[in-house]
Amino acid sequence: MTTPVCTGASRALTAPAGHRRYASFSSYVRARGPVLLRTARSLTANASDAEDLLQTALTKTYVAWERIEDHRALDGYVRRALVNTRTSQWRKRKVDEYACGEVPEKEAAPGPDPAERQSLHDAMWRAVLRLPDRQRAMVVLRYYEDLSEAQTAEVLGVSVGTVKSAVSRALGKLREDPELRPVP
């Protein structure tokens, strides 16, 4: 037996519950998709991985759509799904990071030239992407998503002290990154 297709304004009133759920989910994804993709992009090394990560997180969100009681907190739910999914991927990967032997000298800050600023911005993103995955997640949530230390700790399921120490180590690594030296 097939369900009749409804048209016009009566569709929302007569469509099966799954269709209404799908419509509200689609509306949410249309409204918040770019912001969520930015978060996913910040957690991964390339755009394709970010799209895959966001797709997986949104699939998990869709499955749980009716169980989510407070739809005002959906961004937090999806961020948590992004981080959890990415954490699962980190655990499955091979270690391919190596420590470097020397710390570069720091130089003066770049001038106000827009080209220099853009170059520094690009270098900063590359440096953030070179951080260990867990530190990268904490830096992204803390500084790019502007979450507090407590919110970051809650999203990642760790203590506030863990966030503080990991972010401190990550910032130290960024300060020492040779690609982030100011342009003379």
SULHU-V321373 format. One record per helix or strand of 2 or more residues. SS is the DSSP state (2 for helix, 1 for strand). FROM is the first residue (numbers start at 1). TO is the last residue. Records with the same first field share a line. If there is no record, write none. Layout:
# SULHU-V321373
SS: FROM-TO + FROM-TO
This chain:
# SULHU-V321373
2: 8-14 + 17-43 + 47-63 + 65-67 + 71-92 + 114-130 + 133-144 + 149-156 + 160-176 + 178-180
